[in-house]
Amino acid sequence: MTYINCIKALSNDSRRAIVEGLRQGPRSVNELAGAMPISQPAVSQHLRVLMEAGLVQCRHQGTRHIYSVRPDGLDELRRYIESYWDDVLDAFAGHPGASGGQGEDPSEEQA
């Protein structure tokens, strides 16, 4: 799984809605489909994409498939986004006007 697969999978409104529904707890395909304006086969196809992206997992309960959010499903995407934050902090720390919390208070007038 890569962060690109996560982004692609979550770029669809229906798939984001499915993930939001699964954040509330494990659900069957029928439970998910009942809460959405799309058909059960469409929900199943979206779940397949989410599973391939590593965002969702499935377990069997008798003849039913129960889906849930993978606890580590967003790890790659989180690391990717956090790398941007690290770059911003590094750029700020290297900026000539950055004091890094040391020195004078910029709100005070200089004499």
N, CA, C and O atoms as a GROMACS GRO file, in nm:
protein
  444
    1MET      N    1   0.084  -0.118   0.000
    1MET     CA    2   0.000   0.000   0.000
    1MET      C    3   0.088   0.123   0.000
    1MET      O    4   0.187   0.130   0.073
    2THR      N    5   0.052   0.221  -0.081
    2THR     CA    6   0.121   0.348  -0.081
    2THR      C    7   0.022   0.459  -0.055
    2THR      O    8  -0.099   0.440  -0.062
    3TYR      N    9   0.076   0.575  -0.023
    3TYR     CA   10  -0.013   0.689   0.002
    3TYR      C   11  -0.093   0.724  -0.122
    3TYR      O   12  -0.205   0.775  -0.111
    4ILE      N   13  -0.038   0.699  -0.241
    4ILE     CA   14  -0.110   0.730  -0.365
    4ILE      C   15  -0.235   0.643  -0.376
    4ILE      O   16  -0.340   0.691  -0.418
    5ASN      N   17  -0.225   0.515  -0.338
    5ASN     CA   18  -0.343   0.428  -0.340
    5ASN      C   19  -0.450   0.479  -0.245
    5ASN      O   20  -0.569   0.475  -0.277
    6CYS      N   21  -0.409   0.529  -0.129
    6CYS     CA   22  -0.505   0.585  -0.033
    6CYS      C   23  -0.575   0.707  -0.091
    6CYS      O   24  -0.697   0.721  -0.084
    7ILE      N   25  -0.494   0.796  -0.150
    7ILE     CA   26  -0.551   0.918  -0.208
    7ILE      C   27  -0.649   0.884  -0.319
    7ILE      O   28  -0.758   0.940  -0.325
    8LYS      N   29  -0.610   0.791  -0.406
    8LYS     CA   30  -0.699   0.752  -0.516
    8LYS      C   31  -0.828   0.690  -0.461
    8LYS      O   32  -0.938   0.722  -0.509
    9ALA      N   33  -0.815   0.603  -0.362
    9ALA     CA   34  -0.934   0.537  -0.307
    9ALA      C   35  -1.026   0.637  -0.240
    9ALA      O   36  -1.148   0.626  -0.252
   10LEU      N   37  -0.970   0.733  -0.171
   10LEU     CA   38  -1.052   0.830  -0.097
   10LEU      C   39  -1.096   0.949  -0.183
   10LEU      O   40  -1.166   1.038  -0.134
   11SER      N   41  -1.055   0.950  -0.309
   11SER     CA   42  -1.095   1.061  -0.398
   11SER      C   43  -1.241   1.050  -0.440
   11SER      O   44  -1.297   1.145  -0.496
   12ASN      N   45  -1.304   0.937  -0.415
   12ASN     CA   46  -1.443   0.914  -0.453
   12ASN      C   47  -1.534   0.943  -0.334
   12ASN      O   48  -1.509   0.895  -0.223
   13ASP      N   49  -1.640   1.021  -0.357
   13ASP     CA   50  -1.733   1.058  -0.249
   13ASP      C   51  -1.796   0.936  -0.182
   13ASP      O   52  -1.808   0.932  -0.060
   14SER      N   53  -1.835   0.838  -0.261
   14SER     CA   54  -1.900   0.718  -0.205
   14SER      C   55  -1.804   0.640  -0.116
   14SER      O   56  -1.842   0.592  -0.010
   15ARG      N   57  -1.679   0.628  -0.160
   15ARG     CA   58  -1.581   0.555  -0.079
   15ARG      C   59  -1.550   0.629   0.050
   15ARG      O   60  -1.533   0.567   0.155
   16ARG      N   61  -1.543   0.763   0.043
   16ARG     CA   62  -1.523   0.838   0.167
   16ARG      C   63  -1.641   0.819   0.261
   16ARG      O   64  -1.622   0.807   0.382
   17ALA      N   65  -1.761   0.815   0.207
   17ALA     CA   66  -1.881   0.793   0.290
   17ALA      C   67  -1.878   0.654   0.353
   17ALA      O   68  -1.918   0.638   0.468
   18ILE      N   69  -1.832   0.556   0.280
   18ILE     CA   70  -1.822   0.420   0.335
   18ILE      C   71  -1.721   0.417   0.449
   18ILE      O   72  -1.749   0.359   0.554
   19VAL      N   73  -1.606   0.480   0.431
   19VAL     CA   74  -1.506   0.484   0.538
   19VAL      C   75  -1.562   0.556   0.660
   19VAL      O   76  -1.540   0.513   0.773
   20GLU      N   77  -1.634   0.666   0.638
   20GLU     CA   78  -1.695   0.738   0.750
   20GLU      C   79  -1.796   0.648   0.823
   20GLU      O   80  -1.803   0.649   0.946
   21GLY      N   81  -1.873   0.572   0.747
   21GLY     CA   82  -1.967   0.479   0.809
   21GLY      C   83  -1.897   0.372   0.890
   21GLY      O   84  -1.944   0.333   0.997
   22LEU      N   85  -1.785   0.324   0.840
   22LEU     CA   86  -1.709   0.220   0.910
   22LEU      C   87  -1.635   0.274   1.031
   22LEU      O   88  -1.598   0.197   1.120
   23ARG      N   89  -1.612   0.403   1.036
   23ARG     CA   90  -1.548   0.462   1.154
   23ARG      C   91  -1.636   0.445   1.278
   23ARG      O   92  -1.587   0.443   1.390
   24GLN      N   93  -1.766   0.433   1.256
   24GLN     CA   94  -1.861   0.414   1.367
   24GLN      C   95  -1.861   0.270   1.416
   24GLN      O   96  -1.913   0.242   1.524
   25GLY      N   97  -1.805   0.180   1.339
   25GLY     CA   98  -1.798   0.040   1.378
   25GLY      C   99  -1.812  -0.051   1.259
   25GLY      O  100  -1.851  -0.006   1.151
   26PRO      N  101  -1.782  -0.180   1.277
   26PRO     CA  102  -1.792  -0.276   1.168
   26PRO      C  103  -1.935  -0.285   1.113
   26PRO      O  104  -2.032  -0.273   1.187
   27ARG      N  105  -1.944  -0.306   0.982
   27ARG     CA  106  -2.075  -0.314   0.916
   27ARG      C  107  -2.070  -0.418   0.805
   27ARG      O  108  -1.964  -0.447   0.749
   28SER      N  109  -2.186  -0.474   0.775
   28SER     CA  110  -2.200  -0.562   0.659
   28SER      C  111  -2.224  -0.476   0.535
   28SER      O  112  -2.254  -0.357   0.545
   29VAL      N  113  -2.212  -0.538   0.419
   29VAL     CA  114  -2.238  -0.466   0.294
   29VAL      C  115  -2.381  -0.414   0.294
   29VAL      O  116  -2.405  -0.300   0.255
   30ASN      N  117  -2.475  -0.496   0.338
   30ASN     CA  118  -2.616  -0.453   0.338
   30ASN      C  119  -2.640  -0.336   0.432
   30ASN      O  120  -2.718  -0.246   0.400
   31GLU      N  121  -2.574  -0.336   0.547
   31GLU     CA  122  -2.588  -0.222   0.639
   31GLU      C  123  -2.533  -0.095   0.576
   31GLU      O  124  -2.593   0.012   0.588
   32LEU      N  125  -2.419  -0.106   0.511
   32LEU     CA  126  -2.361   0.010   0.444
   32LEU      C  127  -2.450   0.058   0.330
   32LEU      O  128  -2.476   0.178   0.316
   33ALA      N  129  -2.496  -0.035   0.248
   33ALA     CA  130  -2.580   0.001   0.134
   33ALA      C  131  -2.711   0.065   0.178
   33ALA      O  132  -2.763   0.154   0.110
   34GLY      N  133  -2.764   0.020   0.291
   34GLY     CA  134  -2.890   0.075   0.340
   34GLY      C  135  -2.878   0.221   0.381
   34GLY      O  136  -2.979   0.292   0.387
   35ALA      N  137  -2.758   0.265   0.410
   35ALA     CA  138  -2.737   0.403   0.454
   35ALA      C  139  -2.688   0.493   0.340
   35ALA      O  140  -2.655   0.610   0.362
   36MET      N  141  -2.683   0.437   0.218
   36MET     CA  142  -2.627   0.514   0.107
   36MET      C  143  -2.724   0.513  -0.012
   36MET      O  144  -2.807   0.423  -0.025
   37PRO      N  145  -2.711   0.613  -0.098
   37PRO     CA  146  -2.799   0.620  -0.216
   37PRO      C  147  -2.745   0.540  -0.336
   37PRO      O  148  -2.774   0.574  -0.450
   38ILE      N  149  -2.668   0.436  -0.308
   38ILE     CA  150  -2.616   0.352  -0.417
   38ILE      C  151  -2.652   0.207  -0.387
   38ILE      O  152  -2.688   0.171  -0.275
   39SER      N  153  -2.642   0.125  -0.490
   39SER     CA  154  -2.684  -0.015  -0.477
   39SER      C  155  -2.582  -0.098  -0.397
   39SER      O  156  -2.468  -0.058  -0.378
   40GLN      N  157  -2.628  -0.213  -0.353
   40GLN     CA  158  -2.540  -0.306  -0.280
   40GLN      C  159  -2.423  -0.350  -0.366
   40GLN      O  160  -2.311  -0.356  -0.316
   41PRO      N  161  -2.444  -0.383  -0.496
   41PRO     CA  162  -2.328  -0.420  -0.579
   41PRO      C  163  -2.226  -0.305  -0.592
   41PRO      O  164  -2.106  -0.329  -0.597
   42ALA      N  165  -2.276  -0.181  -0.597
   42ALA     CA  166  -2.184  -0.066  -0.606
   42ALA      C  167  -2.104  -0.052  -0.477
   42ALA      O  168  -1.984  -0.024  -0.481
   43VAL      N  169  -2.170  -0.073  -0.362
   43VAL     CA  170  -2.100  -0.068  -0.233
   43VAL      C  171  -1.993  -0.176  -0.229
   43VAL      O  172  -1.881  -0.152  -0.183
   44SER      N  173  -2.026  -0.295  -0.276
   44SER     CA  174  -1.929  -0.405  -0.279
   44SER      C  175  -1.808  -0.369  -0.363
   44SER      O  176  -1.695  -0.399  -0.325
   45GLN      N  177  -1.830  -0.306  -0.478
   45GLN     CA  178  -1.719  -0.266  -0.564
   45GLN      C  179  -1.632  -0.161  -0.495
   45GLN      O  180  -1.509  -0.166  -0.503
   46HIS      N  181  -1.695  -0.066  -0.428
   46HIS     CA  182  -1.620   0.037  -0.356
   46HIS      C  183  -1.540  -0.026  -0.241
   46HIS      O  184  -1.426   0.014  -0.216
   47LEU      N  185  -1.599  -0.122  -0.173
   47LEU     CA  186  -1.527  -0.191  -0.065
   47LEU      C  187  -1.406  -0.266  -0.118
   47LEU      O  188  -1.302  -0.271  -0.052
   48ARG      N  189  -1.418  -0.323  -0.235
   48ARG     CA  190  -1.304  -0.393  -0.296
   48ARG      C  191  -1.188  -0.295  -0.320
   48ARG      O  192  -1.073  -0.328  -0.292
   49VAL      N  193  -1.220  -0.176  -0.371
   49VAL     CA  194  -1.116  -0.074  -0.395
   49VAL      C  195  -1.053  -0.032  -0.263
   49VAL      O  196  -0.931  -0.016  -0.254
   50LEU      N  197  -1.136  -0.013  -0.161
   50LEU     CA  198  -1.084   0.027  -0.029
   50LEU      C  199  -0.997  -0.081   0.032
   50LEU      O  200  -0.898  -0.051   0.099
   51MET      N  201  -1.034  -0.207   0.010
   51MET     CA  202  -0.951  -0.318   0.061
   51MET      C  203  -0.818  -0.323  -0.013
   51MET      O  204  -0.714  -0.342   0.049
   52GLU      N  205  -0.821  -0.306  -0.144
   52GLU     CA  206  -0.697  -0.308  -0.223
   52GLU      C  207  -0.604  -0.194  -0.183
   52GLU      O  208  -0.482  -0.208  -0.193
   53ALA      N  209  -0.661  -0.082  -0.138
   53ALA     CA  210  -0.580   0.031  -0.092
   53ALA      C  211  -0.532   0.012   0.052
   53ALA      O  212  -0.453   0.091   0.103
   54GLY      N  213  -0.580  -0.094   0.117
   54GLY     CA  214  -0.538  -0.122   0.254
   54GLY      C  215  -0.609  -0.040   0.359
   54GLY      O  216  -0.562  -0.031   0.473
   55LEU      N  217  -0.722   0.019   0.324
   55LEU     CA  218  -0.795   0.104   0.418
   55LEU      C  219  -0.901   0.028   0.497
   55LEU      O  220  -0.939   0.069   0.606
   56VAL      N  221  -0.947  -0.084   0.441
   56VAL     CA  222  -1.058  -0.160   0.499
   56VAL      C  223  -1.019  -0.306   0.506
   56VAL      O  224  -0.943  -0.356   0.422
   57GLN      N  225  -1.070  -0.375   0.605
   57GLN     CA  226  -1.049  -0.520   0.617
   57GLN      C  227  -1.184  -0.589   0.628
   57GLN      O  228  -1.285  -0.527   0.661
   58CYS      N  229  -1.183  -0.718   0.600
   58CYS     CA  230  -1.306  -0.796   0.600
   58CYS      C  231  -1.286  -0.922   0.683
   58CYS      O  232  -1.181  -0.986   0.679
   59ARG      N  233  -1.390  -0.957   0.758
   59ARG     CA  234  -1.391  -1.085   0.828
   59ARG      C  235  -1.525  -1.152   0.798
   59ARG      O  236  -1.625  -1.087   0.770
   60HIS      N  237  -1.522  -1.284   0.806
   60HIS     CA  238  -1.643  -1.361   0.777
   60HIS      C  239  -1.713  -1.394   0.908
   60HIS      O  240  -1.651  -1.437   1.005
   61GLN      N  241  -1.843  -1.371   0.908
   61GLN     CA  242  -1.927  -1.406   1.022
   61GLN      C  243  -2.043  -1.489   0.966
   61GLN      O  244  -2.145  -1.435   0.923
   62GLY      N  245  -2.024  -1.619   0.967
   62GLY     CA  246  -2.120  -1.707   0.901
   62GLY      C  247  -2.112  -1.684   0.751
   62GLY      O  248  -2.006  -1.700   0.690
   63THR      N  249  -2.224  -1.648   0.692
   63THR     CA  250  -2.226  -1.621   0.548
   63THR      C  251  -2.209  -1.472   0.517
   63THR      O  252  -2.203  -1.433   0.400
   64ARG      N  253  -2.200  -1.392   0.619
   64ARG     CA  254  -2.188  -1.246   0.601
   64ARG      C  255  -2.041  -1.203   0.600
   64ARG      O  256  -1.956  -1.263   0.666
   65HIS      N  257  -2.015  -1.099   0.525
   65HIS     CA  258  -1.885  -1.033   0.526
   65HIS      C  259  -1.899  -0.906   0.607
   65HIS      O  260  -1.983  -0.821   0.577
   66ILE      N  261  -1.818  -0.893   0.709
   66ILE     CA  262  -1.823  -0.776   0.796
   66ILE      C  263  -1.697  -0.693   0.770
   66ILE      O  264  -1.585  -0.744   0.778
   67TYR      N  265  -1.717  -0.568   0.738
   67TYR     CA  266  -1.606  -0.479   0.703
   67TYR      C  267  -1.578  -0.382   0.816
   67TYR      O  268  -1.669  -0.342   0.890
   68SER      N  269  -1.452  -0.346   0.830
   68SER     CA  270  -1.410  -0.248   0.930
   68SER      C  271  -1.290  -0.172   0.877
   68SER      O  272  -1.223  -0.214   0.783
   69VAL      N  273  -1.264  -0.059   0.940
   69VAL     CA  274  -1.148   0.023   0.903
   69VAL      C  275  -1.023  -0.046   0.956
   69VAL      O  276  -1.021  -0.092   1.071
   70ARG      N  277  -0.919  -0.053   0.875
   70ARG     CA  278  -0.790  -0.108   0.921
   70ARG      C  279  -0.724  -0.004   1.011
   70ARG      O  280  -0.710   0.112   0.971
   71PRO      N  281  -0.684  -0.043   1.130
   71PRO     CA  282  -0.621   0.054   1.222
   71PRO      C  283  -0.498   0.122   1.162
   71PRO      O  284  -0.473   0.239   1.191
   72ASP      N  285  -0.422   0.051   1.080
   72ASP     CA  286  -0.301   0.108   1.022
   72ASP      C  287  -0.322   0.153   0.877
   72ASP      O  288  -0.225   0.180   0.806
   73GLY      N  289  -0.446   0.160   0.834
   73GLY     CA  290  -0.475   0.187   0.694
   73GLY      C  291  -0.428   0.322   0.643
   73GLY      O  292  -0.396   0.336   0.525
   74LEU      N  293  -0.424   0.421   0.729
   74LEU     CA  294  -0.384   0.554   0.686
   74LEU      C  295  -0.239   0.588   0.721
   74LEU      O  296  -0.196   0.701   0.702
   75ASP      N  297  -0.164   0.491   0.771
   75ASP     CA  298  -0.026   0.519   0.814
   75ASP      C  299   0.061   0.578   0.703
   75ASP      O  300   0.130   0.677   0.726
   76GLU      N  301   0.058   0.520   0.584
   76GLU     CA  302   0.140   0.571   0.474
   76GLU      C  303   0.100   0.713   0.437
   76GLU      O  304   0.185   0.799   0.414
   77LEU      N  305  -0.032   0.738   0.430
   77LEU     CA  306  -0.080   0.871   0.396
   77LEU      C  307  -0.043   0.970   0.505
   77LEU      O  308  -0.003   1.083   0.475
   78ARG      N  309  -0.055   0.930   0.630
   78ARG     CA  310  -0.018   1.017   0.742
   78ARG      C  311   0.130   1.054   0.735
   78ARG      O  312   0.166   1.170   0.753
   79ARG      N  313   0.215   0.956   0.710
   79ARG     CA  314   0.359   0.984   0.699
   79ARG      C  315   0.388   1.080   0.584
   79ARG      O  316   0.470   1.171   0.597
   80TYR      N  317   0.320   1.061   0.473
   80TYR     CA  318   0.339   1.149   0.357
   80TYR      C  319   0.299   1.293   0.393
   80TYR      O  320   0.374   1.387   0.365
   81ILE      N  321   0.184   1.310   0.454
   81ILE     CA  322   0.137   1.444   0.490
   81ILE      C  323   0.227   1.506   0.596
   81ILE      O  324   0.258   1.625   0.590
   82GLU      N  325   0.269   1.426   0.693
   82GLU     CA  326   0.358   1.478   0.797
   82GLU      C  327   0.493   1.520   0.739
   82GLU      O  328   0.557   1.610   0.794
   83SER      N  329   0.536   1.457   0.630
   83SER     CA  330   0.663   1.498   0.570
   83SER      C  331   0.653   1.641   0.517
   83SER      O  332   0.753   1.714   0.518
   84TYR      N  333   0.536   1.682   0.471
   84TYR     CA  334   0.517   1.821   0.429
   84TYR      C  335   0.532   1.915   0.547
   84TYR      O  336   0.597   2.019   0.537
   85TRP      N  337   0.474   1.878   0.659
   85TRP     CA  338   0.484   1.960   0.779
   85TRP      C  339   0.630   1.972   0.822
   85TRP      O  340   0.675   2.080   0.860
   86ASP      N  341   0.703   1.862   0.817
   86ASP     CA  342   0.846   1.865   0.850
   86ASP      C  343   0.921   1.961   0.758
   86ASP      O  344   1.007   2.036   0.802
   87ASP      N  345   0.888   1.957   0.628
   87ASP     CA  346   0.952   2.047   0.532
   87ASP      C  347   0.921   2.193   0.564
   87ASP      O  348   1.009   2.279   0.555
   88VAL      N  349   0.797   2.222   0.602
   88VAL     CA  350   0.757   2.358   0.636
   88VAL      C  351   0.834   2.406   0.760
   88VAL      O  352   0.885   2.518   0.762
   89LEU      N  353   0.842   2.321   0.861
   89LEU     CA  354   0.916   2.359   0.982
   89LEU      C  355   1.064   2.379   0.953
   89LEU      O  356   1.125   2.473   1.004
   90ASP      N  357   1.122   2.292   0.871
   90ASP     CA  358   1.262   2.307   0.835
   90ASP      C  359   1.285   2.437   0.758
   90ASP      O  360   1.383   2.507   0.782
   91ALA      N  361   1.195   2.469   0.666
   91ALA     CA  362   1.208   2.593   0.589
   91ALA      C  363   1.193   2.714   0.679
   91ALA      O  364   1.265   2.813   0.663
   92PHE      N  365   1.100   2.708   0.772
   92PHE     CA  366   1.080   2.818   0.865
   92PHE      C  367   1.203   2.837   0.954
   92PHE      O  368   1.245   2.950   0.979
   93ALA      N  369   1.259   2.727   1.002
   93ALA     CA  370   1.377   2.735   1.089
   93ALA      C  371   1.495   2.795   1.015
   93ALA      O  372   1.579   2.862   1.077
   94GLY      N  373   1.504   2.774   0.885
   94GLY     CA  374   1.614   2.828   0.807
   94GLY      C  375   1.588   2.968   0.753
   94GLY      O  376   1.677   3.028   0.692
   95HIS      N  377   1.469   3.020   0.776
   95HIS     CA  378   1.432   3.153   0.726
   95HIS      C  379   1.507   3.259   0.806
   95HIS      O  380   1.512   3.250   0.929
   96PRO      N  381   1.564   3.360   0.740
   96PRO     CA  382   1.643   3.460   0.812
   96PRO      C  383   1.566   3.534   0.921
   96PRO      O  384   1.626   3.574   1.021
   97GLY      N  385   1.436   3.551   0.906
   97GLY     CA  386   1.358   3.624   1.006
   97GLY      C  387   1.309   3.536   1.120
   97GLY      O  388   1.250   3.587   1.216
   98ALA      N  389   1.332   3.405   1.112
   98ALA     CA  390   1.284   3.314   1.215
   98ALA      C  391   1.379   3.316   1.333
   98ALA      O  392   1.500   3.300   1.319
   99SER      N  393   1.320   3.337   1.452
   99SER     CA  394   1.404   3.340   1.571
   99SER      C  395   1.399   3.208   1.645
   99SER      O  396   1.477   3.185   1.738
  100GLY      N  397   1.309   3.122   1.605
  100GLY     CA  398   1.299   2.992   1.671
  100GLY      C  399   1.257   3.002   1.816
  100GLY      O  400   1.290   2.917   1.898
  101GLY      N  401   1.182   3.110   1.847
  101GLY     CA  402   1.134   3.127   1.984
  101GLY      C  403   1.238   3.190   2.074
  101GLY      O  404   1.216   3.201   2.195
  102GLN      N  405   1.352   3.232   2.020
  102GLN     CA  406   1.456   3.293   2.100
  102GLN      C  407   1.471   3.439   2.058
  102GLN      O  408   1.431   3.477   1.948
  103GLY      N  409   1.526   3.517   2.144
  103GLY     CA  410   1.552   3.656   2.109
  103GLY      C  411   1.438   3.745   2.148
  103GLY      O  412   1.362   3.715   2.241
  104GLU      N  413   1.425   3.857   2.077
  104GLU     CA  414   1.328   3.959   2.113
  104GLU      C  415   1.187   3.918   2.075
  104GLU      O  416   1.166   3.836   1.985
  105ASP      N  417   1.091   3.976   2.144
  105ASP     CA  418   0.950   3.959   2.113
  105ASP      C  419   0.919   4.047   1.994
  105ASP      O  420   0.939   4.168   2.004
  106PRO      N  421   0.872   3.994   1.881
  106PRO     CA  422   0.848   4.076   1.762
  106PRO      C  423   0.740   4.179   1.783
  106PRO      O  424   0.730   4.273   1.704
  107SER      N  425   0.657   4.166   1.887
  107SER     CA  426   0.551   4.264   1.911
  107SER      C  427   0.603   4.386   1.984
  107SER      O  428   0.535   4.488   1.989
  108GLU      N  429   0.722   4.378   2.040
  108GLU     CA  430   0.780   4.493   2.109
  108GLU      C  431   0.850   4.582   2.011
  108GLU      O  432   0.914   4.535   1.917
  109GLU      N  433   0.838   4.714   2.033
  109GLU     CA  434   0.907   4.808   1.946
  109GLU      C  435   1.055   4.810   1.981
  109GLU      O  436   1.094   4.799   2.098
  110GLN      N  437   1.134   4.825   1.878
  110GLN     CA  438   1.277   4.837   1.903
  110GLN      C  439   1.311   4.983   1.929
  110GLN      O  440   1.255   5.073   1.866
  111ALA      N  441   1.402   5.006   2.022
  111ALA     CA  442   1.438   5.144   2.058
  111ALA      C  443   1.547   5.198   1.970
  111ALA      O  444   1.589   5.312   1.987
   0.00000   0.00000   0.00000
